[in-house]
Amino acid sequence: MKSFKLTILYILLTLNLHSQTKEIERIAILDFQILTNNKDLETYQWMALGFSESLTDAFSRITQFSVIERSQLEKIIQEQKLQKTESIDTNSIVRIGKVLGVKKVLLGSCQIYTGHVLINMRIANVETGEIAPLDNLPIIASIDSILFLQKNICLEILRQFKAFRGKQDYDNVNIITAKSTKSFKAYEFLVKGIELYNKNQFLDALQMFNTALDYDKKYKKAFYRRGTTNFALNRFELAANDFKKSDKYINRDSVYYLMGNSYLMQGNTKKAMEFFKKAEKINPLNQSARNAIIKIESINNDLTKEQKTEIKEPEVEIPGVIETTYEFNFGIAKVRSKKKFGFIDTLNNLVIPFIYDEIKEFKWGYAAARIGNKWGYINDFAKQVIAPKYSDADDFTKFGLAVVSLDKAEGVINVTDQTIIPFEFNYINLNSYDSLIVVSKYINRESRYGAFDLRGKVILPVQYDSYDRNISSVLNNPSYPYIHLSYNQKWGIVDKENNVIVPFKYSNKECIREFVNGFAAIKVNERWGFVNTKGKEVIAPIYDNVKDFTTTSFEVKLRGKWGLLDSSFTITVPIEYEIIENLKEGKLWAAKKDSYWGIIDNHNKIYCDFKYDKIGPSVTTQYYSITAYIHDYYKNNYLFTPASKNGKIIWINEKGTCVYKCE
C-alpha cells in the first residue's frame, strides 16, 4: 500500500518543474483517437496514449496549468459510460469537463495510412460548449518522425495557450519528445510500459521498459519510468539506481528526493538523509525534501513525555458488524460501524480503529480525522499523529502543510504540528503547486491580502486590497518576478521583496498589462502607453490601443490606424495601417492597407506588395506537411508564412513569392 502511494507521489513530484505566474488553468487531455484499418489499428493503438502522455508531460511542467490526473480522467470516462474508441460528442465532452471542474478539454486524432500519420487536434470550451480546431493543424508526416512531430505539436499548443516562454519551454519539450530518444521502437515500448503500469501490471510494464532501454541505453525517461515500477515492486535499490540515471528528465533535486525515498524504504535512514539534504541544498523550496528530513529526525529522536501524552490513542470502541465498506484505494478502505469510522486492509484487518466520527481522504500520507467536533490527523501507518484539537482541518499538500482552524481563525501547520503561519487570518489559500501562501484578514471591516513563503516568512504584508495575477509562484519564477496588486483602491506592481516597481496610481487591474521584454502597457483615461521596469512612463498614454513590445518595436493604434515605434520611442512605421501583425522576430510584419495585405519591415520598407486577402498564421490552413523543405527555409533565415488570395492558400517568402503549394 505504501509503495503504491509513494509511486503516485513521485509521479506528481515531476510535475511543475518550471514555473509561471499566470493564473492556474485546469485542463484535461483525452487520449488520441487512432483512425485506420483494423490491421494498423492493432499495430499503432499505443499512439493514443503516447500523444496525450507527451502533451500532459509538457503542460505539467508549466505551473499556470493544472492537468487532470490520468486515473481521475479514466474514472470519469468510465462513469459517464463513454468509449474512447468512438467519437465523443460535444455534450459528453462538456459533461466530462464540468465533472472534472476544467475550463478546456484537448482532444486529438491520428489518421494512419501508407506509413504516414495525419494529426489533428481540437479544443473544447466547457463553459460555451464550443469545439474549435487549433491553428496550424492538421499536420501530416511519416510515422517514423513521430517524436519530432510531437515536439512541434506541443510547442504549437503552448504558443496558442500563450504559455510559451521561448528557449526554456523549447528545451523542456525537447527533453520529453525529440531529444528524449531517437529510437521510434524505444518510444513505442516506453508508451506500452506506461499503459501497463497504469493498469498496475508492474512486471509486464518492467519488461516493456527494459525493452525500451535495449533500443536506447540512454533513454532517461525510460529509466525514470522503470524506477517508479521497481519502487512499486519493492525493489528499492534498483529504483534508486534508475532514478539516478533519469537526471535531466526531471530536476536534480527531484532525483535526489526519489533516491532518498528509495533508501528510506530499505531502512537505510543515513543514506536517505544524505540524499534528502542534497535535494534541499539544490532547491531550498523543495518542501518535500524538508518534510522527509523532519520525518527521519523524528524517527531518530525519542518523543518527549508531552508529545507522548498529546498523541495518545483514544480508547478503542469494540465494533460490531461492519455496516459499510467504502472504495479501496492503495490497499485500504474506510469502513463504518455504529456511526464510527475506521480503516481495513485487503485482508479485512482493522488498521485504523473505529473511534472517528469522520475521516477525510488520504492526501500525501495523511488524512484529517474528527472526534466529536475536533479535528486531528492520522497517517497511512494507522497512527494518530496530530491529536484532535482543531475546529476544522484541510488536506495536507505535497509540501507537508495544511490549513487548520482554531478559535474561528485559520493558520498553517506542518506534519509535526508546528505552526508555520499564525492563527490570525480569516482565509488562507494553500495549494500544492504554489510557492507562496496567500492570506487575508479583516482590517477596518475590509479584507486585506498578503503572502508568506512555505517556511512562514512574510513576503507581502497584509495590506493590499486585491491582487490580479496568481502571485503564488513568484518566488521560483525568475522570468516574471512581479506581482500586480491594489493598494488604497489603486493598482501597481511590486517585486518579490515588496519593492514598488510601478506606482499605485492606476484605476483598475485592466489598466496594467504584464511586462513583456521590459515594458508593460498602461492605460490612463482610456488611453494607452508604456512603463518600463522602473515604473517610468516612457510612452505617454495617448493611444487608442497598444500591443506588447516585440524587442524591436511597439505597436500602437491611433484614430483607428496602426503603426510602429522603435525602442527609442520614435515612430518608424507611420500610423496608417488597418492591421499590423508580427511575422518574424519583430523584423517583418504583415500589414493591411486599403483592404489588402502585404509585408513590411520595422522601418516601413515594403517587401511584398499589398495584393493578398490575408497573410500570416491566422490564415485558415488544411493538410500541410512539416517537411525538410520547410525547415530549410527556417534554417536559412527565410520567412515562410501562409497567404490567401481569391480563396486559394499558398506559402510565401518575405518577398511575397510563392514557395509551397504553388500549383
Secondary structure as the mmCIF struct_conf table of DSSP 4:
data_model
#
loop_
_struct_conf.conf_type_id
_struct_conf.id
_struct_conf.beg_label_comp_id
_struct_conf.beg_label_asym_id
_struct_conf.beg_label_seq_id
_struct_conf.end_label_comp_id
_struct_conf.end_label_asym_id
_struct_conf.end_label_seq_id
HELX_RH_AL_P HELX_RH_AL_P1 LYS A 2 LEU A 13
TURN_TY1_P TURN_TY1_P1 THR A 14 THR A 14
BEND BEND1 LEU A 15 LEU A 15
STRN STRN1 HIS A 18 HIS A 18
BEND BEND2 LYS A 22 LYS A 22
HELX_LH_PP_P HELX_LH_PP_P1 GLU A 23 ILE A 24
STRN STRN2 GLU A 25 ILE A 29
HELX_LH_PP_P HELX_LH_PP_P2 LEU A 30 PHE A 32
STRN STRN3 GLN A 33 LEU A 35
BEND BEND3 THR A 36 THR A 36
HELX_RH_AL_P HELX_RH_AL_P2 ASN A 38 TYR A 44
TURN_TY1_P TURN_TY1_P2 GLN A 45 TRP A 46
HELX_RH_AL_P HELX_RH_AL_P3 MET A 47 SER A 60
TURN_TY1_P TURN_TY1_P3 ARG A 61 ARG A 61
STRN STRN4 ILE A 62 ILE A 62
TURN_TY1_P TURN_TY1_P4 THR A 63 GLN A 64
STRN STRN5 PHE A 65 VAL A 67
HELX_LH_PP_P HELX_LH_PP_P3 ILE A 68 GLU A 69
HELX_RH_AL_P HELX_RH_AL_P4 ARG A 70 GLU A 79
TURN_TY1_P TURN_TY1_P5 GLN A 80 LYS A 81
TURN_TY1_P TURN_TY1_P6 LYS A 84 THR A 85
BEND BEND4 GLU A 86 GLU A 86
HELX_LH_PP_P HELX_LH_PP_P4 SER A 87 ASP A 89
HELX_RH_AL_P HELX_RH_AL_P5 THR A 90 LEU A 100
TURN_TY1_P TURN_TY1_P7 GLY A 101 GLY A 101
BEND BEND5 LYS A 103 LYS A 103
STRN STRN6 LYS A 104 TYR A 113
TURN_TY1_P TURN_TY1_P8 THR A 114 GLY A 115
STRN STRN7 HIS A 116 ASN A 125
TURN_TY1_P TURN_TY1_P9 VAL A 126 THR A 128
STRN STRN8 ILE A 131 PRO A 133
HELX_LH_PP_P HELX_LH_PP_P5 LEU A 134 LEU A 134
TURN_TY1_P TURN_TY1_P10 ASP A 135 ASN A 136
STRN STRN9 ILE A 139 SER A 142
HELX_RH_3T_P HELX_RH_3T_P1 ILE A 143 SER A 145
HELX_RH_AL_P HELX_RH_AL_P6 ILE A 146 GLN A 160
TURN_TY1_P TURN_TY1_P11 PHE A 161 LYS A 162
BEND BEND6 GLY A 166 GLY A 166
HELX_RH_AL_P HELX_RH_AL_P7 LYS A 167 ILE A 176
TURN_TY1_P TURN_TY1_P12 THR A 177 SER A 180
BEND BEND7 LYS A 182 LYS A 182
HELX_RH_AL_P HELX_RH_AL_P8 PHE A 184 ASN A 198
TURN_TY1_P TURN_TY1_P13 LYS A 199 ASN A 200
HELX_RH_AL_P HELX_RH_AL_P9 PHE A 202 TYR A 215
TURN_TY1_P TURN_TY1_P14 LYS A 217 LYS A 218
HELX_RH_AL_P HELX_RH_AL_P10 LYS A 220 ALA A 232
TURN_TY1_P TURN_TY1_P15 LEU A 233 ASN A 234
HELX_RH_AL_P HELX_RH_AL_P11 PHE A 236 LYS A 245
TURN_TY1_P TURN_TY1_P16 SER A 246 SER A 246
STRN STRN10 ASP A 247 ASP A 247
TURN_TY1_P TURN_TY1_P17 LYS A 248 TYR A 249
STRN STRN11 ILE A 250 ILE A 250
HELX_RH_AL_P HELX_RH_AL_P12 ARG A 252 MET A 265
TURN_TY1_P TURN_TY1_P18 GLN A 266 GLY A 267
HELX_RH_AL_P HELX_RH_AL_P13 THR A 269 ILE A 282
TURN_TY1_P TURN_TY1_P19 PRO A 284 LEU A 285
HELX_RH_AL_P HELX_RH_AL_P14 GLN A 287 ASN A 300
BEND BEND8 ASN A 301 ASN A 301
HELX_LH_PP_P HELX_LH_PP_P6 ASP A 302 THR A 304
HELX_RH_AL_P HELX_RH_AL_P15 LYS A 305 GLU A 310
TURN_TY1_P TURN_TY1_P20 ILE A 311 ILE A 311
HELX_LH_PP_P HELX_LH_PP_P7 LYS A 312 PRO A 319
BEND BEND9 VAL A 321 VAL A 321
STRN STRN12 THR A 324 ASN A 329
TURN_TY1_P TURN_TY1_P21 PHE A 330 GLY A 331
STRN STRN13 ILE A 332 SER A 337
TURN_TY1_P TURN_TY1_P22 LYS A 338 LYS A 339
STRN STRN14 LYS A 340 ASP A 345
TURN_TY1_P TURN_TY1_P23 THR A 346 LEU A 347
STRN STRN15 LEU A 350 TYR A 356
BEND BEND10 ASP A 357 ASP A 357
STRN STRN16 GLU A 358 ILE A 359
STRN STRN17 LYS A 363 LYS A 363
TURN_TY1_P TURN_TY1_P24 TRP A 364 GLY A 365
STRN STRN18 TYR A 366 ILE A 371
TURN_TY1_P TURN_TY1_P25 GLY A 372 ASN A 373
STRN STRN19 LYS A 374 ASN A 379
TURN_TY1_P TURN_TY1_P26 ASP A 380 PHE A 381
BEND BEND11 ALA A 382 ALA A 382
STRN STRN20 GLN A 384 TYR A 390
BEND BEND12 SER A 391 SER A 391
STRN STRN21 ASP A 392 ALA A 393
HELX_LH_PP_P HELX_LH_PP_P8 ASP A 394 PHE A 396
TURN_TY1_P TURN_TY1_P27 LYS A 398 PHE A 399
BEND BEND13 GLY A 400 GLY A 400
STRN STRN22 LEU A 401 LEU A 406
TURN_TY1_P TURN_TY1_P28 ASP A 407 LYS A 408
STRN STRN23 ALA A 409 ASN A 414
TURN_TY1_P TURN_TY1_P29 VAL A 415 THR A 416
STRN STRN24 THR A 419 PHE A 425
BEND BEND14 ASN A 426 ASN A 426
STRN STRN25 TYR A 427 ASN A 429
TURN_TY1_P TURN_TY1_P30 SER A 432 TYR A 433
BEND BEND15 SER A 435 SER A 435
STRN STRN26 LEU A 436 ILE A 443
TURN_TY1_P TURN_TY1_P31 ASN A 444 ARG A 445
STRN STRN27 GLU A 446 ASP A 453
TURN_TY1_P TURN_TY1_P32 LEU A 454 ARG A 455
BEND BEND16 GLY A 456 GLY A 456
STRN STRN28 VAL A 458 TYR A 464
BEND BEND17 ASP A 465 ASP A 465
STRN STRN29 SER A 466 TYR A 467
BEND BEND18 ARG A 469 ARG A 469
HELX_RH_3T_P HELX_RH_3T_P2 ILE A 471 ASN A 476
TURN_TY1_P TURN_TY1_P33 PRO A 478 SER A 479
STRN STRN30 TYR A 482 TYR A 487
TURN_TY1_P TURN_TY1_P34 ASN A 488 GLN A 489
STRN STRN31 LYS A 490 ASP A 495
TURN_TY1_P TURN_TY1_P35 LYS A 496 GLU A 497
STRN STRN32 VAL A 500 TYR A 506
BEND BEND19 SER A 507 ASN A 508
HELX_RH_3T_P HELX_RH_3T_P3 LYS A 509 CYS A 511
STRN STRN33 ILE A 512 VAL A 516
TURN_TY1_P TURN_TY1_P36 ASN A 517 GLY A 518
STRN STRN34 PHE A 519 VAL A 524
TURN_TY1_P TURN_TY1_P37 ASN A 525 GLU A 526
STRN STRN35 ARG A 527 ASN A 532
TURN_TY1_P TURN_TY1_P38 THR A 533 LYS A 534
BEND BEND20 GLY A 535 GLY A 535
STRN STRN36 GLU A 537 TYR A 543
BEND BEND21 ASP A 544 ASP A 544
STRN STRN37 ASN A 545 LYS A 547
BEND BEND22 THR A 551 THR A 552
STRN STRN38 SER A 553 LEU A 558
TURN_TY1_P TURN_TY1_P39 ARG A 559 GLY A 560
STRN STRN39 LYS A 561 ASP A 566
TURN_TY1_P TURN_TY1_P40 SER A 567 SER A 568
BEND BEND23 PHE A 569 PHE A 569
STRN STRN40 ILE A 571 TYR A 577
BEND BEND24 GLU A 578 GLU A 578
STRN STRN41 ILE A 579 LYS A 584
TURN_TY1_P TURN_TY1_P41 GLU A 585 LYS A 587
STRN STRN42 LEU A 588 LYS A 593
TURN_TY1_P TURN_TY1_P42 ASP A 594 SER A 595
STRN STRN43 TYR A 596 ASP A 601
TURN_TY1_P TURN_TY1_P43 ASN A 602 HIS A 603
STRN STRN44 ILE A 606 TYR A 612
BEND BEND25 ASP A 613 ASP A 613
STRN STRN45 LYS A 614 ILE A 615
BEND BEND26 GLY A 616 GLY A 616
TURN_TY1_P TURN_TY1_P44 PRO A 617 SER A 618
BEND BEND27 VAL A 619 VAL A 619
BEND BEND28 TYR A 623 TYR A 623
STRN STRN46 TYR A 624 SER A 625
HELX_RH_AL_P HELX_RH_AL_P16 ALA A 628 LYS A 635
TURN_TY1_P TURN_TY1_P45 ASN A 636 ASN A 637
STRN STRN47 THR A 641 LYS A 645
TURN_TY1_P TURN_TY1_P46 ASN A 646 GLY A 647
STRN STRN48 LYS A 648 ILE A 652
TURN_TY1_P TURN_TY1_P47 GLU A 654 LYS A 655
BEND BEND29 GLY A 656 GLY A 656
STRN STRN49 CYS A 658 TYR A 660
BEND BEND30 LYS A 661 LYS A 661
#
